[in-house]
Amino acid sequence: MKTFIKVIEIWVPDKERTQLEFGSGLYGPLTQFKSASEQQHFAFDEGLPGKAWAAGHPIVLTRFEQSYFKRTTAAQKAGLTCGIALPIFSGDFLLAVVVFLCGDDEDHAGAIEVWCNDPVNGDTLHVMDGYYGTLKHFENISRQVNMPKGEGLPGLAWATGMPVLMEDISKLTEFSRAACAQQVGITTGLGIPLVNSNEETYVMTFLSAKATPIAKRIQIWIPEGKQLVCRQGHSKNSNNLAEMFETITVNKGVGALGRVWLTGMPIISGNQEESEYNPELDNLSSMLAIPVIEQGRLKAIVTFLF
């Protein structure tokens, strides 16, 4: 099964915390692009990771040619055409930048959006930018929508301050673009809220089609007391994922998820470590875990399994 995202990278501050260096990545068969990336460094406001660091919020780069993207030639050879950078802050200080790289492909349907609150009407969100691949009509509809706080996928993530996972969104009245989503085959949506130090609100939404999902499995873990528990999950193979994991808990510092809770740092890891608390990994070989942090406290961890 193909996934919508082709490459994922984590860029972290170096020892002096003045540049970003390569932390880890998932490249699949794109080994040449991986080689071109591992030795890169990005200063503040340089390249896609550096721009997200300087902006203080997620950014989308829909074309690499004649842009600030530093690996354009290698990306073109790999069939990559778009990048989304998600900076993770604790207060004013950057912890890491997660970069998602996608490619235009008729067989890949989905979208990644960045919503932000309207400077004039502070109680609504609009699409600041997004990557929609071949879904041009859905893009046009989305860019015209103003989403009130508490409504729709981004509005719910904003109102709750928590990640929101919606399944069968083409049938949900809470999803304001349901009819359009049904037309283009979008079935699953994930919203991740981000609040920066200026109290501006951003929500990243990942919209996924059945044939080319964002990931093969998505889970939302939250701290309850001294343990992490799986609050919600989605898998192509099982819609009862959270129930399957309801007896599994994770201690701080133990395994990949426990390290994310301990450090606040996103992690990419393989299935060897996860098997200790994730018996349902099956043939899924890699995981990206993203912390959701507000005012220096971990509120949730979102995991993408591939």
Secondary structure, 3 states (H helix, E strand, C coil): CCCCCCEEEEEEECCCCCEEEEEEEECCCCHHHHHHHHCCEEECCCHHHHHHHHHCCCEEECCCCCCCCCCHHHHHHHCCCEEEEEEEEECCEEEEEEEEEECCCCCCCEEEEEEEECCCCCCEEEEEEEECCCCHHHHHHHHCCCEECCCHHHHHHHHHCCCEEEECHHHCCCCCCHHHHHHHCEEEEEEEEEECCCCCEEEEEEEEECCCCCCCEEEEEEEECCEEEEEEEEECCCCCHHHHCCCCEEECCCHHHHHHHHHCCCEEEEHHHHCCCCCCCCCCCEEEEEEEEECCEEEEEEEEEC
